[in-house]
């Protein structure tokens, strides 16, 4: 598998007009292919585990909320690829199960729980986003732009959650999954040191 990726990346580097510097461009292409394959495998794993627990719709909703904030806010934790894959595959079906199980019990307190989740996410995002690895730092202008986009994303999700006659408002499990996804992303921004064995 790895040899096939290497061969494909070298071919693509040469075809893209970088024959003179094929090795360096091939490394970039190899990394990109591995990221795509890892994300595809993680998505497939999430869907499989969520299907086994009958929480596909809710788990994918939590994943969508998480990703839309993650794009701009980043994360403070960078695990090895397999650890990252394993965590991703288990967390979102787990959030789906918690949302399905917790929604009936939190029905009378859903607005309070939603408000607390959004406030926590907003505070953490304003205080700590964007987070990234030490070798990839952003300029002050880009940091400000990313933070603004992340906050805008939270506000958009809040508007979606409060919009009547939508599945996000009428389905308590879906509603809770959005809040859970946003809070999970906020937790990944907290400045807590975790020894993960290297950057991704």
N, C-alpha and C positions, 0 to 999 in steps of 0.2 A: 504493500500500500504506500509506504513512504517513498520507495523508489519510483513508483508511478507518479506521485506528486512532484518529486524532484525533476523527473523527465518532463512532465507537463509544464512546470514552472520555467525550466530552461528553454523549452520550445517557445513559450509565450514571450519570454524576455527577448529572444532573438527576433521573433515576428514583430514585436513592437518597436523595432529599430534600435535596440540597445545591445547589439551583438558585441560591441567593443567593451561593454561593461556588464556582460550577461550575468556574471556571478552575483554581483550586488543586487541587480534587479530580480534575479531568480530568487534570492533570499526573501525579498519583499513579497513576491508572488507566492512563495511557499507559505509564508506567514498568513497571507490573506486567505489562501485556500484552506489552511488548517482552521482558521477562525470560522470560516463559512461552514466547514464540516462539523466543527465542534458545536456551533449554534444549531445546525440542523439536527444533530444527534440529541442535543439537549431538548429541543422542541419536540422531537419524536418521543423522547423519554417522558417528558411532561404529559404529553397527550396519552401515552400508554398507561402511565400510572394513574392519571386522572380518570381515564376510561375504566380502569379496574376498580376505582373507588366511586365511580358514577358522579364525578364532579368536573367533567370536561369544560363546560361553559363557565363555571365559576372560577376554576383554576386559570383558564386562559384570560379571564377578566382581570384577575389579580396580576397576572404576568403583564398584560397590556398597561395597566396603571403603573406598575414598577418600571417598565421599559421607557415609557414616555417621559418619566422623570429622570431616569438613569442617563438618558442620552445627553442631557444638559448638566446634570448635577454630578455625574461620575460616581466613584466609590473610593473609599479609603482602603478597602481590602482587596488584595490581588493574590489569588490563590494559584497553585499549580493547575494546569488544564484539567486533569482528572478530578481533582478536589472541587474545582469550580463547576464542572459538569455534574458531579454527584450532588453537590449542594443545590444547584439549580433544579435538577430533576426531582429532588425531594421537597424543597421548600414550597413550590407553587401548588402542587397537589395537596401538600399539608395545609397551606392557607385556604385552599378550596374546601377541604374537609372541615376546617375550623369555621369557615364562613357558613357552610351549610348547617353545621351543628349549632353554631352560636346564634344564627339569625333569629330563630323562634324565641330564644331566651332573652335576647336583647331588643326585642321588638318595641317594648315600651320605652326603651332608653336609646333608641337608634340615633335620634338627633343629637343627644348628648355625646354618645360615643363617636359619632361622625365629627362633631365640632372639636372634640378633644384630639382626634386623630389628625384632622386638618391643621389645627393650631400647632400640634407637635411637629408635623411635617414641615409646615411653613417656617417655624422657628429654627429648626435644624438646618433647613435649606438656606435660609438667610445667613445663619451663623457660620456654616461650614462648607457650603457649595461654592464653586465646584472643587471636588477632591480628585486628585490624580496621583500618579506615581512620581517619585522624586526626580526621575530622569526626564519627565515631561511636564515642564512648568508653563503656565500661560501668562501672557502679559496682563497688566492691570485692566486694560480695555477689554480684552477677551474674557477675563474672569467676570467682569461686570456684566458683559453681554450674556454669558452663560447663566449667571445667577438670575438675571432678569427673565430669561427664557424659562428657567426652572420654576420660578415663582409664578410666571404666567401659566405654565402647565398646571400647577396646583390650583390656581384660580379657575381655570377651565374645567378641571375635574370637579371642583366644588359646585360650579354652575350646573354641570351635568347631573350631579347627585341631587341637587335641589330642584331640577326641572320636573314639574309634574307630568304624569301620563307617559313616562318613559320607563323602560325596564330597569333603569338604574334607581328609579324612585319607587316603583311598585314591587320590585322583587328584592326582599330584604337580603337574601344571600348574595345577589349580584352587587347590591349596594355595599354590603360589608366587605366583599372581595376587593372593591376599589379602594376602600379605606385601608384594608390590610396590605394591599400592594404598595400604596403610597407610604405607609408607616414602615414597611420592610425596607424600602429604598432609603428612607430617612435614617433608619438604624445603621445602614451601611455607610453613612456619612459621619457618624459619631467618631470622635478622635480617641478610639480605644485601640491600643496596640495588640495586634494578633500576629504571632510568629507563623508565617505561612510558607516559608521556605523559598521565597523568591517572587519576583514580579511576573505577571502574565504577559 
